[in-house]
Amino acid sequence: MTERLKRTVRGEVTARTKRATRWPGRAGLLITAVPLLLALLGPLFAGDAGPRTASFTLGGGHWLGTDFVGRDVWRQILLGGQSVVLVALAATALAYAVAVPLGLAAALTHRAWLEELLMRPLDVLLAVPSLLLILLVAAVFSPGAAGLALLVALVNIPDAARIVRAAAAEAAARPAVEALRMQGETWWRTAVGYVGRSALRTFAADAGVRLTGVLYLVATAAFLGVGVEPDAADWAVMVDRNRTGLFVQPWAVVVPALLIVALSMGGNLLFDGLLEGEGRDRALKGESREGRKRPRPHPGPSLRRPSLRFFPRHTKEGRR
């Protein structure tokens, strides 16, 4: 009866834990889905540009009013998310495509000079403020959307590589890595198959935070006119160009700003939900393994206590 009660209580606690850890992932997926769908599918439903009307007006067939030059705000929102989302995702992917091999190579190498050669140039680049470096390069060249993605990826490589190296160094010091090397496993199998998988939770947590930082840089650069045209259909450009009419027609500023915030916040919640779900599954597997009772070995004849009836001298009949 006691064992059954323990199982019932454990099942209730597990169910409550599952419900408590599911909501961040579901909320993040729901919040992220809105700006992602608008960014990816919005241009298909934008339609043709209608005639321009007076600036910063409400009504007149315009759901969210007009912007600073009399264009429909809803149509600009449908067209303006693709550049922000695609540039941010491309910059994050490019940053990790360079940072992960560099960090794994620095963590797995036994040569101090090679580690210094890989990490010290990144420290120099890390000392320069990210936005200042983007503005300096933009003052010399005129980067488009692809150039802005490369610049944002470049300023995110140093700290991403340091995080990868720090997370992989602990796993690289385990005896299992030495065993893999002694077995003649390739560097790719050791670095990616074991060390990379061991630090995957850290990489995922950093990816959620880094995506928010990348969105901030992309939106700020577009706000300052880097990588986009002054009158382009872009969420960040809309916030900049329409801020003069904030108190007259606020939807031209509030809606694109909320979409950028929702993309950042939803991405963090989504990654948190994925990490908590993975941790919950590992904990449940550990509990199931501990809960399994191993059958107790039945003692053989040699382990049994000998009976006194086999030794007559210890009995009354033996003494007589």
URDAPE-V395001 format. One record per backbone hydrogen bond with DSSP energy under -0.5 kcal/mol. CO is the residue of the C=O (numbers start at 1). NH is the residue of the N-H. If there is no record, write none. Layout:
co->CO nh->NH
co->CO nh->NH
This chain:
co->1 nh->5
co->2 nh->6
co->3 nh->7
co->4 nh->8
co->5 nh->9
co->6 nh->10
co->7 nh->11
co->8 nh->12
co->9 nh->13
co->10 nh->14
co->11 nh->15
co->12 nh->16
co->13 nh->17
co->14 nh->18
co->15 nh->19
co->16 nh->20
co->17 nh->21
co->18 nh->22
co->19 nh->23
co->21 nh->25
co->22 nh->26
co->23 nh->27
co->24 nh->28
co->25 nh->29
co->26 nh->30
co->27 nh->31
co->28 nh->32
co->29 nh->33
co->30 nh->34
co->31 nh->35
co->32 nh->36
co->33 nh->37
co->34 nh->38
co->35 nh->39
co->36 nh->40
co->37 nh->41
co->37 nh->42
co->38 nh->42
co->41 nh->44
co->41 nh->45
co->42 nh->45
co->42 nh->46
co->57 nh->66
co->59 nh->62
co->61 nh->63
co->62 nh->59
co->62 nh->65
co->65 nh->73
co->67 nh->56
co->67 nh->70
co->70 nh->53
co->71 nh->67
co->72 nh->76
co->73 nh->77
co->74 nh->78
co->75 nh->79
co->76 nh->80
co->77 nh->81
co->80 nh->84
co->80 nh->235
co->81 nh->85
co->82 nh->86
co->83 nh->87
co->84 nh->88
co->85 nh->89
co->86 nh->90
co->87 nh->91
co->88 nh->92
co->89 nh->93
co->90 nh->94
co->91 nh->95
co->92 nh->96
co->93 nh->97
co->94 nh->98
co->95 nh->99
co->96 nh->100
co->98 nh->102
co->99 nh->103
co->100 nh->104
co->101 nh->105
co->102 nh->106
co->103 nh->107
co->104 nh->108
co->105 nh->109
co->110 nh->112
co->111 nh->115
co->112 nh->116
co->113 nh->117
co->114 nh->118
co->115 nh->119
co->116 nh->120
co->119 nh->123
co->120 nh->124
co->121 nh->125
co->122 nh->126
co->123 nh->127
co->125 nh->128
co->129 nh->133
co->130 nh->134
co->131 nh->135
co->132 nh->136
co->133 nh->137
co->134 nh->138
co->135 nh->139
co->136 nh->140
co->137 nh->140
co->137 nh->141
co->143 nh->227
co->144 nh->148
co->145 nh->149
co->146 nh->150
co->147 nh->151
co->148 nh->152
co->149 nh->153
co->150 nh->154
co->151 nh->155
co->152 nh->156
co->153 nh->157
co->154 nh->157
co->154 nh->158
co->156 nh->160
co->157 nh->161
co->158 nh->162
co->159 nh->163
co->160 nh->164
co->161 nh->165
co->162 nh->166
co->163 nh->167
co->164 nh->168
co->165 nh->169
co->166 nh->170
co->167 nh->171
co->168 nh->172
co->169 nh->173
co->171 nh->174
co->174 nh->177
co->174 nh->178
co->175 nh->179
co->176 nh->180
co->177 nh->181
co->178 nh->182
co->179 nh->183
co->180 nh->185
co->181 nh->184
co->186 nh->190
co->187 nh->191
co->188 nh->192
co->188 nh->193
co->189 nh->193
co->189 nh->194
co->190 nh->194
co->190 nh->195
co->191 nh->196
co->192 nh->197
co->194 nh->198
co->195 nh->199
co->197 nh->200
co->199 nh->203
co->200 nh->204
co->201 nh->205
co->202 nh->206
co->203 nh->207
co->204 nh->208
co->205 nh->209
co->206 nh->210
co->207 nh->211
co->208 nh->212
co->209 nh->213
co->210 nh->214
co->211 nh->215
co->212 nh->216
co->213 nh->217
co->214 nh->218
co->215 nh->219
co->216 nh->220
co->217 nh->221
co->218 nh->222
co->219 nh->223
co->220 nh->224
co->221 nh->226
co->222 nh->225
co->225 nh->227
co->229 nh->232
co->232 nh->234
co->234 nh->238
co->235 nh->239
co->236 nh->240
co->237 nh->241
co->238 nh->242
co->240 nh->243
co->242 nh->245
co->243 nh->246
co->245 nh->248
co->245 nh->249
co->249 nh->252
co->250 nh->253
co->250 nh->254
co->251 nh->255
co->253 nh->257
co->254 nh->258
co->255 nh->259
co->256 nh->260
co->257 nh->261
co->258 nh->262
co->259 nh->263
co->260 nh->264
co->261 nh->265
co->262 nh->266
co->263 nh->267
co->264 nh->268
co->265 nh->269
co->266 nh->270
co->267 nh->271
co->268 nh->272
co->269 nh->273
co->270 nh->274
co->271 nh->275
co->272 nh->276
co->273 nh->277
co->274 nh->278
co->275 nh->279
co->276 nh->280
co->277 nh->281
co->278 nh->282
co->279 nh->283
co->280 nh->284
co->281 nh->285
co->282 nh->286
co->283 nh->287
co->284 nh->288
co->285 nh->289
co->286 nh->290
co->287 nh->291
co->288 nh->292
co->292 nh->294
co->300 nh->303
co->300 nh->304
co->301 nh->304
co->307 nh->310
co->308 nh->311
co->310 nh->312
co->311 nh->314
co->312 nh->315
co->312 nh->318
co->315 nh->319
co->316 nh->320
